[in-house]
């Protein structure tokens, strides 16, 4: 039974990589020669670009779609939501004021922009 799931997973991963290589090759050969005047690429070169993009940009992360370790942005959103829920109304207003002072007065800027228009 374990061998079946392993083989099934291997076939799925292989199909995903081959499909990814085909998509990269097709998009490159469709767009890049016309836009930048570069030559077309082979399937092997497309797979190389796919691997290079994995190395440089860290794509294809498993588990959390938000990326990163421990859930990436979702971890911080969850943590901030917990902190916000524990604050009383006075602490929330104080927090909002600190954020406005630190990052600017967005509402005032928006009102000024609307007044100019």
N, C-alpha and C positions, 0 to 999 in steps of 0.2 A: 504494500500500500504506500509506503514512504517513497519507494522508487518511482511509483506512478506520479506522485505529486512533484517530486524532484524533476522528473522528465517533463512534466507539463509546465512547470515553472521555467525550466531551461528553454523550452520551445517558445514560450511566451516572450521571454527576454530577448531571445535571438530574433524573433519576428519584429519586436519593437525596435531593436537596433537596426535591422535591415530596412524597415519602413522609415525610420528616422534618416538613415543614409540616403534613401531614395528621395525623400522630401527635400533634404538639403541640396542634393545634386540637382533636382528639378528646379527648385527656386533659384539656385545660383545660375544655372544655365539659361533660365528664362529672363532673369533680371540683370545680373551683373554685366554680361557682355554688352547689352544695349546701354546701360547707364554709365558704366565706367570704361568700356572698351576693353575689358579683360577677356581672356579666353575661357572656353568651357572647361569643366572639370569632369573627371571620371568618378565612378562609384567609390573607388578606394580613396580618392582624394576627399570625397564628401564625408566618408567615414572618419578620415583624419581631421577634417574641420569639426565634425561633431565631437570627437574626443578632445580636440584643442579647446573648444568652447566649454566643455565640461571642466577641464583643468583651469581655465582662466576665470570662468564665471560661476563655477560651482553649481551648475544646473542639475536636473534629474535627481533631486533629493527625495529619498523615500520617506514614508511616514506622513509628516505634516506637509500639507500643500503650501503652507505659509512660508516654508523654508527655514533654514537655520537650525541651530540647536535649541532644544527645549521649546519648540513651537514658534520660534522667531517672534514676529510682531504680536501674535496671539497671546504669548506669555505676558508681554507688557500691558496689553489691553486688559487682560484678565486681572492682572495685579492692580492696575489703576482703578478698575471697576470695584474691586474689593476695598481699596482705600477710600474711594468716593462713598461707598455705602456705609462705611464706618464713621464718616464725618457728620457732625451736626450742621444745621443750616449756617451758623456763624462761621464755622471752619470752612465750609464750602465757599462762602462769600469772600473770606480772607484769601483762600486759594485762587479764586477767580481774579481777585485784585492783584495778587502777586504775578499771575500769568499776564495780565494786561500790562502791568508795569514792565515786565521783562520782555515781552514780545510785541509790545505796541498796542495802541488803542485802535483796534480794527473797526469797531463800530463808528468811532469818530471819523476815521479816515474814509469809511464808506459814505457817511453822511456828507462829508466835505466833497467827495467825488460826485455824489448825486446832486449836490447844490451847484457844482460847476457845470453840469450837463444841463 
